[in-house]
Amino acid sequence: MKDKLSKIKLLAMDVDGTLTDGAIVIHDGEQIKSFHAHDGLAIRLAMNHGLKIAWVTGNVSRAVEYRAQALGVTDLYQGSWVKSKAIDEMAARHGLSRGEIAFMGDDLNDIRAFERAGVAIAVANAAPEVKSRADLVTERAGGQGAAREVIELILKSRGEWEEAVEKFLAMLDKQEAGATGPEAVA
């Protein structure tokens, strides 16, 4: 698995049940979602270190759009029930082979995306049918740091985790010293 993970250049993830705990709360007609801070920090760290991040969800939510924008995730596919098409589109746009893409999900509508990715990753609380088709099952549940776990595994398998952490800390030092702009923010 380490060899497969070392080749990953794009980590695509489902949102509901993968980046969140799956609960969808509706308040005044708007969806409210809960994202884990550890996942967010790891996503920023990964992107700052060259790992492309994409979110692919069958749902459409301003909360997801807001969180993606806040983290700098530009590959956002909402209303994408046929997630395999999104994987194909990203592969073509970024010039990536199947073996350079990992997809992380939790439910039945993620299975076809699993088939398009070089590495299929299920979160700990995924449906049994999803887990049985995964190359890797996380220890953490969706919305509870599973994305952080996977990002660490990918960067460690590439021998880049420590460098990514140091680069992140250097950005914090710049921010502390008064630097401004996106390059100083993690």
N, C-alpha and C positions, 0 to 999 in steps of 0.2 A: 504494500500500500504506500509505503514511503516513496518509492520510485514513481508511482502514479501521481501522488500529490506534488512531488517536486516539479512536475511539468505543468502544473496549473497556472494559467495566466488570467483567467476570468472565473470568479465565483459568482454564480447566479443563485438567487434565493427566492423562494416563495416568501410571502409576508405573513398572512394570517395563519398562526399555528407554528410558524418557523421563527420569524423575528418577533412575533407576539405570542401570547399564550393561547391565542385562538378566540378569545372572548371578543365579541363585537357589541359594544354598548352604544345605544342610540340616545342622544340628548338633543332635544329641539331639532330633530331631523338630521343631525350631524353625527357621524361615527366618531367614537372616542376609542383610542387604542393605547395600549401600554407597551412601550419598548424598553428593553433592558439597557442601562447605561454602559455595561461592559461590552455589549455588542456594538454600540455606537462608537465607542473609543477604538475598538479593534478595527472597525470598518474604516475609520479615518486613518488609523495607523497603516492599514493595508494599502489603501489608495495612495497615501503619501510615499509608500515604498514600491509602487508600481503594479500592485495586484488590482485588476479591474473588478469592480463590484457592480452587480446588476440585481434589480428586484423585479420579479415577475409574479403578478397576482391576478387572479380572476376577479377580484373585487375592485371597486373604484371608490377612493376615499381621499378627501382633502387632508386628513390626518397623515396618510401615507405619503402624499405629495409633499406636505410640509416637512415631515421627518427626513425624507430623501433629500430635499433641498438643503435642510440644515446640515446634513452630513456631507453634501457634495456628490451624492449618488446621481449620476446623469442618465444611466441606463435604467429607466423606470418604465415598465410595461404594466399598465393597469387595464382591467377589463380583458385580460388575456387568458381565456379559458383553455385555449390550445397552446400551452406553454412550449411545446416542441417547436412551434413556428417562431417564437421569440428567440429560442436558442439558435435555430438556424440563421435567423436574421443577424443576431449578434456575432455569430461565427463569421459570417460573410463580411459584415461591416468592419470587424476588428482583424480580419485575416487570420482567424484561429482554426486549428484543427479540433476535432472532437476530443482528442486526448489532452487538450489545453484548457478544457472547460469542465468545471464541476458544477453540479446542481444540487441544491439542498432543499428538501421539502418534507411534508408531513402527511399528505392525504392523497386520495386516489387520483385527483386531477394533476398530480405531480409526476405520475408514473411515466407518461410519454416523454416528458422532459428528461427523466432519468435515462431513458433509452437513447437520447441524443447526446448526452454528456459522457465524457471520458471517465468521470467519477461521480457516482450517485450517492448522496449522503442523506440519511434519514435522521431526524431528531429523535431523541429518546422516547418521546410520547407519540410518535407517528403511528398511523394505522398499521396493523400487522401485515397487510398486503404491500405496504410501502417498505417496511423494514425488510421483508423477505427479498425484495428486489434491490436493496441498497448494497453498495460496496463497503459502506461504513455507516455505523449507527453511533451517534454522539452519546456521551454520558449525560449531558445536560438536556433538559427539555426545551422545546420551543419557547421563546420569550424569556428564558432563564439563563442566557449566556451561551447557547449552543453555537451561535455564529462566531463568538469569540473563540470558543474551543476549536472550531474548524479553521479559522484564520491562523491561529497559533500553530496548528498542525501543518498547514500548508507552508507557512513561512519557516517553520523549523525544519521541515523536510527539504526545503530549498537552502537551508543553512543561512537564513536571512533574519531570523527572529531577533537576535541580539542587536544586529545593525539597525533593524527597524525601530526597536525600543530606543536605542541611542539617538537616532534621527528624530524621533518623537520628543525625547527629552531636550534635545538641542533647540527644537522649535519652541518648547515651553520656556527655555532660557531666553530666547530672543524676545518672546512676549513679555517676560518679566523685566527685561532690560528696556522695554518701551517700544519695541518694533511693532508695527501695525500691518494690517493687510492679511489676506488669506494664507500667505506663506508662513505667518507667525502663529497661526491658530491651528490647533489640532482638533 
